[in-house]
Protein backbone atom coordinates (compact mmCIF):
# COMPACT_ATOMS: atom_id res chain seq x y z
CA UNK A 1 0.00 0.00 0.00
CA UNK A 2 1.46 3.30 -1.11
CA UNK A 3 0.10 6.30 0.71
CA UNK A 4 1.16 9.85 1.26
CA UNK A 5 3.24 10.04 4.43
CA UNK A 6 1.98 12.62 6.89
CA UNK A 7 3.87 14.43 9.61
CA UNK A 8 2.85 13.06 12.98
CA UNK A 9 1.77 15.55 15.63
CA UNK A 10 -0.10 15.69 18.94
CA UNK A 11 -3.13 16.88 17.01
CA UNK A 12 -3.17 13.75 14.83
CA UNK A 13 -2.38 11.59 17.86
CA UNK A 14 -5.46 12.86 19.67
CA UNK A 15 -7.69 12.19 16.65
CA UNK A 16 -6.38 8.61 16.28
CA UNK A 17 -6.78 7.79 19.96
CA UNK A 18 -10.35 9.14 19.99
CA UNK A 19 -11.32 7.09 16.92
CA UNK A 20 -9.66 3.90 18.17
CA UNK A 21 -11.27 4.21 21.62
CA UNK A 22 -14.67 4.76 20.02
CA UNK A 23 -14.33 1.82 17.61
CA UNK A 24 -13.33 -0.72 20.29
CA UNK A 25 -15.27 0.91 23.13
CA UNK A 26 -12.27 1.34 25.43
CA UNK A 27 -10.83 4.19 27.46
CA UNK A 28 -7.91 6.04 25.85
CA UNK A 29 -5.90 5.96 29.05
CA UNK A 30 -6.02 2.12 29.18
CA UNK A 31 -4.84 1.32 25.65
CA UNK A 32 -1.11 1.13 26.52
CA UNK A 33 -1.30 -0.12 30.11
CA UNK A 34 -0.50 -3.78 29.25
CA UNK A 35 -4.01 -5.12 29.69
CA UNK A 36 -4.79 -8.47 28.05
CA UNK A 37 -8.39 -7.55 27.24
CA UNK A 38 -9.30 -8.40 23.67
CA UNK A 39 -10.59 -4.96 22.64
CA UNK A 40 -7.59 -3.19 24.20
CA UNK A 41 -5.21 -5.45 22.25
CA UNK A 42 -7.09 -4.77 19.01
CA UNK A 43 -7.08 -1.03 19.72
CA UNK A 44 -3.34 -1.16 20.36
CA UNK A 45 -2.69 -3.04 17.12
CA UNK A 46 -4.74 -0.61 15.03
CA UNK A 47 -3.06 2.42 16.62
CA UNK A 48 0.45 1.06 15.96
CA UNK A 49 -0.38 0.03 12.38
CA UNK A 50 -1.71 3.53 11.59
CA UNK A 51 1.46 5.17 12.90
CA UNK A 52 3.58 2.81 10.81
CA UNK A 53 1.46 2.91 7.66
CA UNK A 54 0.30 6.56 7.46
CA UNK A 55 3.10 8.41 9.27
CA UNK A 56 6.02 6.06 8.55
CA UNK A 57 7.24 6.21 12.16
CA UNK A 58 10.09 3.93 13.23
CA UNK A 59 9.87 1.34 16.00
CA UNK A 60 11.91 3.62 18.24
CA UNK A 61 9.59 6.58 17.68
CA UNK A 62 6.48 4.49 18.36
CA UNK A 63 8.14 3.04 21.47
CA UNK A 64 8.57 6.54 22.92
CA UNK A 65 4.93 7.40 22.22
CA UNK A 66 3.36 4.17 23.51
CA UNK A 67 5.95 3.20 26.14
CA UNK A 68 6.06 -0.30 24.63
CA UNK A 69 9.02 -2.52 23.77
CA UNK A 70 10.26 -2.68 20.19
CA UNK A 71 9.41 -6.35 19.92
CA UNK A 72 5.84 -5.76 21.08
CA UNK A 73 5.39 -2.95 18.58
CA UNK A 74 6.70 -5.07 15.72
CA UNK A 75 4.46 -8.00 16.76
CA UNK A 76 1.29 -5.87 16.94
CA UNK A 77 2.06 -4.19 13.61
CA UNK A 78 2.55 -7.52 11.82
CA UNK A 79 -0.59 -8.98 13.39
CA UNK A 80 -2.79 -6.16 12.21
CA UNK A 81 -1.20 -6.18 8.75
CA UNK A 82 -2.13 -9.84 8.49
CA UNK A 83 -5.73 -9.14 9.49
CA UNK A 84 -5.89 -6.16 7.14
CA UNK A 85 -4.72 -8.22 4.15
CA UNK A 86 -6.88 -11.27 4.93
CA UNK A 87 -10.41 -11.27 3.54
CA UNK A 88 -11.63 -13.11 6.58
CA UNK A 89 -10.98 -10.05 8.72
CA UNK A 90 -12.84 -7.40 6.73
CA UNK A 91 -13.87 -5.52 9.85
CA UNK A 92 -10.27 -4.71 10.72
CA UNK A 93 -9.82 -3.22 7.25
CA UNK A 94 -12.98 -1.12 7.63
CA UNK A 95 -11.76 0.12 11.02
CA UNK A 96 -8.46 1.20 9.50
CA UNK A 97 -10.16 2.91 6.55
CA UNK A 98 -12.47 4.79 8.93
CA UNK A 99 -9.52 6.35 10.76
CA UNK A 100 -7.64 6.85 7.50
CA UNK A 101 -10.55 8.85 6.06
CA UNK A 102 -10.86 10.89 9.24
CA UNK A 103 -7.17 11.79 9.08
CA UNK A 104 -7.45 12.70 5.40
CA UNK A 105 -10.39 14.99 6.19
CA UNK A 106 -8.35 16.73 8.86
CA UNK A 107 -5.39 16.97 6.50
CA UNK A 108 -7.56 18.57 3.81
CA UNK A 109 -8.93 21.06 6.34
CA UNK A 110 -5.37 21.90 7.40
CA UNK A 111 -4.29 22.36 3.79
CA UNK A 112 -7.28 24.58 3.04
CA UNK A 113 -6.51 26.69 6.10
CA UNK A 114 -2.86 26.94 5.05
CA UNK A 115 -3.79 27.91 1.47
CA UNK A 116 -6.25 30.52 2.74
CA UNK A 117 -3.47 31.99 4.89
CA UNK A 118 -1.11 32.05 1.91
CA UNK A 119 -3.83 33.60 -0.27
CA UNK A 120 -4.38 36.35 2.27
CA UNK A 121 -0.65 37.10 2.31
CA UNK A 122 -0.53 37.07 -1.51
CA UNK A 123 -3.48 39.48 -1.72
CA UNK A 124 -1.73 41.87 0.66
CA UNK A 125 1.44 41.71 -1.41
CA UNK A 126 -0.51 42.26 -4.65
CA UNK A 127 -2.31 45.28 -3.17
CA UNK A 128 1.03 46.76 -2.17
CA UNK A 129 2.51 46.13 -5.63
CA UNK A 130 -0.54 47.63 -7.37
CA UNK A 131 -0.15 50.82 -5.33
CA UNK A 132 3.56 51.03 -6.15
CA UNK A 133 2.83 50.50 -9.85
CA UNK A 134 0.12 53.17 -9.78
CA UNK A 135 2.51 55.70 -8.21
CA UNK A 136 5.10 54.80 -10.86
CA UNK A 137 2.62 55.43 -13.69
CA UNK A 138 1.56 58.76 -12.16
CA UNK A 139 5.19 59.90 -11.97
CA UNK A 140 5.76 58.94 -15.61
CA UNK A 141 2.65 60.82 -16.71
CA UNK A 142 3.78 63.93 -14.85
CA UNK A 143 7.21 63.77 -16.56
CA UNK A 144 5.83 63.52 -20.13
CA UNK A 145 4.80 67.26 -20.44
CA UNK A 146 8.26 68.31 -19.22
CA UNK A 147 9.94 66.06 -21.80
CA UNK A 148 7.77 67.51 -24.59
CA UNK A 149 8.70 71.08 -23.58
CA UNK A 150 12.39 70.25 -23.48
CA UNK A 151 12.20 68.53 -26.87
CA UNK A 152 10.45 71.59 -28.40
CA UNK A 153 13.21 73.86 -27.10
CA UNK A 154 15.94 71.65 -28.56
CA UNK A 155 15.49 72.68 -32.28
CA UNK A 156 15.62 76.40 -31.44
CA UNK A 157 18.79 75.84 -29.46
CA UNK A 158 20.24 73.87 -32.35
CA UNK A 159 19.51 76.69 -34.85
CA UNK A 160 21.11 79.32 -32.62
CA UNK A 161 24.13 77.06 -32.16
CA UNK A 162 24.53 76.64 -35.94
CA UNK A 163 24.29 80.39 -36.51
CA UNK A 164 26.93 81.01 -33.87
CA UNK A 165 29.20 78.40 -35.45
CA UNK A 166 28.81 80.06 -38.89
CA UNK A 167 29.73 83.46 -37.48
CA UNK A 168 32.73 82.02 -35.69
CA UNK A 169 33.92 80.34 -38.89
CA UNK A 170 33.66 83.62 -40.81
CA UNK A 171 35.62 85.49 -38.16
CA UNK A 172 38.23 82.73 -38.06
CA UNK A 173 38.45 82.84 -41.87
CA UNK A 174 39.10 86.56 -41.83
CA UNK A 175 41.66 86.27 -39.09
CA UNK A 176 43.47 83.45 -40.92
CA UNK A 177 43.43 84.89 -44.43
CA UNK A 178 44.46 88.46 -43.58
CA UNK A 179 47.93 87.65 -42.13
CA UNK A 180 48.69 85.35 -45.05
CA UNK A 181 47.59 87.99 -47.53
CA UNK A 182 49.71 90.64 -45.86
CA UNK A 183 52.77 88.43 -46.23
CA UNK A 184 52.03 87.92 -49.91
CA UNK A 185 51.64 91.70 -50.37
CA UNK A 186 54.96 92.30 -48.64
CA UNK A 187 56.64 89.87 -51.04
CA UNK A 188 55.10 91.71 -54.03
CA UNK A 189 56.37 95.06 -52.70
CA UNK A 190 59.80 93.52 -52.34
CA UNK A 191 59.98 91.98 -55.80
CA UNK A 192 57.92 94.37 -58.03
CA UNK A 193 58.93 97.98 -57.92
CA UNK A 194 56.66 99.20 -60.75
CA UNK A 195 53.70 100.81 -58.90
CA UNK A 196 51.06 99.95 -61.51
CA UNK A 197 52.12 96.33 -61.95
CA UNK A 198 52.51 96.05 -58.20
CA UNK A 199 48.97 97.24 -57.60
CA UNK A 200 47.48 95.13 -60.39
CA UNK A 201 49.04 91.97 -59.03
CA UNK A 202 47.87 92.74 -55.53
CA UNK A 203 44.34 93.33 -56.80
CA UNK A 204 44.29 89.96 -58.57
CA UNK A 205 45.52 88.15 -55.47
CA UNK A 206 42.92 89.88 -53.26
CA UNK A 207 40.06 89.10 -55.63
CA UNK A 208 41.14 85.45 -55.79
CA UNK A 209 41.34 85.28 -51.97
CA UNK A 210 37.91 86.87 -51.55
CA UNK A 211 36.37 84.43 -54.06
CA UNK A 212 37.81 81.35 -52.27
CA UNK A 213 37.12 82.45 -48.72
CA UNK A 214 34.05 84.71 -49.30
CA UNK A 215 35.73 87.45 -47.30
CA UNK A 216 34.29 90.98 -47.37
CA UNK A 217 36.31 93.80 -49.00
CA UNK A 218 35.99 95.76 -45.82
CA UNK A 219 38.50 93.43 -44.18
CA UNK A 220 41.30 94.95 -46.26
CA UNK A 221 42.50 98.53 -46.58
CA UNK A 222 44.29 98.26 -49.94
CA UNK A 223 42.59 100.01 -52.91
CA UNK A 224 41.60 98.00 -55.97
CA UNK A 225 42.39 100.87 -58.43
CA UNK A 226 45.62 102.74 -58.99
CA UNK A 227 45.88 106.15 -57.38
CA UNK A 228 45.38 109.26 -59.61
CA UNK A 229 48.94 110.51 -59.14
CA UNK A 230 50.40 107.55 -61.07
CA UNK A 231 51.28 108.80 -64.55
CA UNK A 232 51.05 107.01 -67.87
CA UNK A 233 54.79 106.97 -68.09
CA UNK A 234 55.02 104.61 -65.20
CA UNK A 235 53.01 101.92 -67.00
C-alpha positions as CSV (number, residue, x, y, z in Angstrom):
1,X,0.0,0.0,0.0
2,X,1.5,3.3,-1.1
3,X,0.1,6.3,0.7
4,X,1.2,9.8,1.3
5,X,3.2,10.0,4.4
6,X,2.0,12.6,6.9
7,X,3.9,14.4,9.6
8,X,2.9,13.1,13.0
9,X,1.8,15.5,15.6
10,X,-0.1,15.7,18.9
11,X,-3.1,16.9,17.0
12,X,-3.2,13.8,14.8
13,X,-2.4,11.6,17.9
14,X,-5.5,12.9,19.7
15,X,-7.7,12.2,16.7
16,X,-6.4,8.6,16.3
17,X,-6.8,7.8,20.0
18,X,-10.3,9.1,20.0
19,X,-11.3,7.1,16.9
20,X,-9.7,3.9,18.2
21,X,-11.3,4.2,21.6
22,X,-14.7,4.8,20.0
23,X,-14.3,1.8,17.6
24,X,-13.3,-0.7,20.3
25,X,-15.3,0.9,23.1
26,X,-12.3,1.3,25.4
27,X,-10.8,4.2,27.5
28,X,-7.9,6.0,25.8
29,X,-5.9,6.0,29.0
30,X,-6.0,2.1,29.2
31,X,-4.8,1.3,25.7
32,X,-1.1,1.1,26.5
33,X,-1.3,-0.1,30.1
34,X,-0.5,-3.8,29.2
35,X,-4.0,-5.1,29.7
36,X,-4.8,-8.5,28.1
37,X,-8.4,-7.6,27.2
38,X,-9.3,-8.4,23.7
39,X,-10.6,-5.0,22.6
40,X,-7.6,-3.2,24.2
41,X,-5.2,-5.5,22.3
42,X,-7.1,-4.8,19.0
43,X,-7.1,-1.0,19.7
44,X,-3.3,-1.2,20.4
45,X,-2.7,-3.0,17.1
46,X,-4.7,-0.6,15.0
47,X,-3.1,2.4,16.6
48,X,0.4,1.1,16.0
49,X,-0.4,0.0,12.4
50,X,-1.7,3.5,11.6
51,X,1.5,5.2,12.9
52,X,3.6,2.8,10.8
53,X,1.5,2.9,7.7
54,X,0.3,6.6,7.5
55,X,3.1,8.4,9.3
56,X,6.0,6.1,8.6
57,X,7.2,6.2,12.2
58,X,10.1,3.9,13.2
59,X,9.9,1.3,16.0
60,X,11.9,3.6,18.2
61,X,9.6,6.6,17.7
62,X,6.5,4.5,18.4
63,X,8.1,3.0,21.5
64,X,8.6,6.5,22.9
65,X,4.9,7.4,22.2
66,X,3.4,4.2,23.5
67,X,5.9,3.2,26.1
68,X,6.1,-0.3,24.6
69,X,9.0,-2.5,23.8
70,X,10.3,-2.7,20.2
71,X,9.4,-6.4,19.9
72,X,5.8,-5.8,21.1
73,X,5.4,-2.9,18.6
74,X,6.7,-5.1,15.7
75,X,4.5,-8.0,16.8
76,X,1.3,-5.9,16.9
77,X,2.1,-4.2,13.6
78,X,2.5,-7.5,11.8
79,X,-0.6,-9.0,13.4
80,X,-2.8,-6.2,12.2
81,X,-1.2,-6.2,8.7
82,X,-2.1,-9.8,8.5
83,X,-5.7,-9.1,9.5
84,X,-5.9,-6.2,7.1
85,X,-4.7,-8.2,4.2
86,X,-6.9,-11.3,4.9
87,X,-10.4,-11.3,3.5
88,X,-11.6,-13.1,6.6
89,X,-11.0,-10.0,8.7
90,X,-12.8,-7.4,6.7
91,X,-13.9,-5.5,9.9
92,X,-10.3,-4.7,10.7
93,X,-9.8,-3.2,7.2
94,X,-13.0,-1.1,7.6
95,X,-11.8,0.1,11.0
96,X,-8.5,1.2,9.5
97,X,-10.2,2.9,6.6
98,X,-12.5,4.8,8.9
99,X,-9.5,6.3,10.8
100,X,-7.6,6.9,7.5
101,X,-10.6,8.8,6.1
102,X,-10.9,10.9,9.2
103,X,-7.2,11.8,9.1
104,X,-7.4,12.7,5.4
105,X,-10.4,15.0,6.2
106,X,-8.3,16.7,8.9
107,X,-5.4,17.0,6.5
108,X,-7.6,18.6,3.8
109,X,-8.9,21.1,6.3
110,X,-5.4,21.9,7.4
111,X,-4.3,22.4,3.8
112,X,-7.3,24.6,3.0
113,X,-6.5,26.7,6.1
114,X,-2.9,26.9,5.0
115,X,-3.8,27.9,1.5
116,X,-6.2,30.5,2.7
117,X,-3.5,32.0,4.9
118,X,-1.1,32.0,1.9
119,X,-3.8,33.6,-0.3
120,X,-4.4,36.4,2.3
121,X,-0.6,37.1,2.3
122,X,-0.5,37.1,-1.5
123,X,-3.5,39.5,-1.7
124,X,-1.7,41.9,0.7
125,X,1.4,41.7,-1.4
126,X,-0.5,42.3,-4.6
127,X,-2.3,45.3,-3.2
128,X,1.0,46.8,-2.2
129,X,2.5,46.1,-5.6
130,X,-0.5,47.6,-7.4
131,X,-0.2,50.8,-5.3
132,X,3.6,51.0,-6.1
133,X,2.8,50.5,-9.9
134,X,0.1,53.2,-9.8
135,X,2.5,55.7,-8.2
136,X,5.1,54.8,-10.9
137,X,2.6,55.4,-13.7
138,X,1.6,58.8,-12.2
139,X,5.2,59.9,-12.0
140,X,5.8,58.9,-15.6
141,X,2.6,60.8,-16.7
142,X,3.8,63.9,-14.9
143,X,7.2,63.8,-16.6
144,X,5.8,63.5,-20.1
145,X,4.8,67.3,-20.4
146,X,8.3,68.3,-19.2
147,X,9.9,66.1,-21.8
148,X,7.8,67.5,-24.6
149,X,8.7,71.1,-23.6
150,X,12.4,70.3,-23.5
151,X,12.2,68.5,-26.9
152,X,10.5,71.6,-28.4
153,X,13.2,73.9,-27.1
154,X,15.9,71.6,-28.6
155,X,15.5,72.7,-32.3
156,X,15.6,76.4,-31.4
157,X,18.8,75.8,-29.5
158,X,20.2,73.9,-32.3
159,X,19.5,76.7,-34.8
160,X,21.1,79.3,-32.6
161,X,24.1,77.1,-32.2
162,X,24.5,76.6,-35.9
163,X,24.3,80.4,-36.5
164,X,26.9,81.0,-33.9
165,X,29.2,78.4,-35.5
166,X,28.8,80.1,-38.9
167,X,29.7,83.5,-37.5
168,X,32.7,82.0,-35.7
169,X,33.9,80.3,-38.9
170,X,33.7,83.6,-40.8
171,X,35.6,85.5,-38.2
172,X,38.2,82.7,-38.1
173,X,38.5,82.8,-41.9
174,X,39.1,86.6,-41.8
175,X,41.7,86.3,-39.1
176,X,43.5,83.5,-40.9
177,X,43.4,84.9,-44.4
178,X,44.5,88.5,-43.6
179,X,47.9,87.6,-42.1
180,X,48.7,85.4,-45.1
181,X,47.6,88.0,-47.5
182,X,49.7,90.6,-45.9
183,X,52.8,88.4,-46.2
184,X,52.0,87.9,-49.9
185,X,51.6,91.7,-50.4
186,X,55.0,92.3,-48.6
187,X,56.6,89.9,-51.0
188,X,55.1,91.7,-54.0
189,X,56.4,95.1,-52.7
190,X,59.8,93.5,-52.3
191,X,60.0,92.0,-55.8
192,X,57.9,94.4,-58.0
193,X,58.9,98.0,-57.9
194,X,56.7,99.2,-60.7
195,X,53.7,100.8,-58.9
196,X,51.1,100.0,-61.5
197,X,52.1,96.3,-61.9
198,X,52.5,96.1,-58.2
199,X,49.0,97.2,-57.6
200,X,47.5,95.1,-60.4
201,X,49.0,92.0,-59.0
202,X,47.9,92.7,-55.5
203,X,44.3,93.3,-56.8
204,X,44.3,90.0,-58.6
205,X,45.5,88.1,-55.5
206,X,42.9,89.9,-53.3
207,X,40.1,89.1,-55.6
208,X,41.1,85.5,-55.8
209,X,41.3,85.3,-52.0
210,X,37.9,86.9,-51.6
211,X,36.4,84.4,-54.1
212,X,37.8,81.3,-52.3
213,X,37.1,82.4,-48.7
214,X,34.1,84.7,-49.3
215,X,35.7,87.5,-47.3
216,X,34.3,91.0,-47.4
217,X,36.3,93.8,-49.0
218,X,36.0,95.8,-45.8
219,X,38.5,93.4,-44.2
220,X,41.3,95.0,-46.3
221,X,42.5,98.5,-46.6
222,X,44.3,98.3,-49.9
223,X,42.6,100.0,-52.9
224,X,41.6,98.0,-56.0
225,X,42.4,100.9,-58.4
226,X,45.6,102.7,-59.0
227,X,45.9,106.2,-57.4
228,X,45.4,109.3,-59.6
229,X,48.9,110.5,-59.1
230,X,50.4,107.6,-61.1
231,X,51.3,108.8,-64.5
232,X,51.1,107.0,-67.9
233,X,54.8,107.0,-68.1
234,X,55.0,104.6,-65.2
235,X,53.0,101.9,-67.0
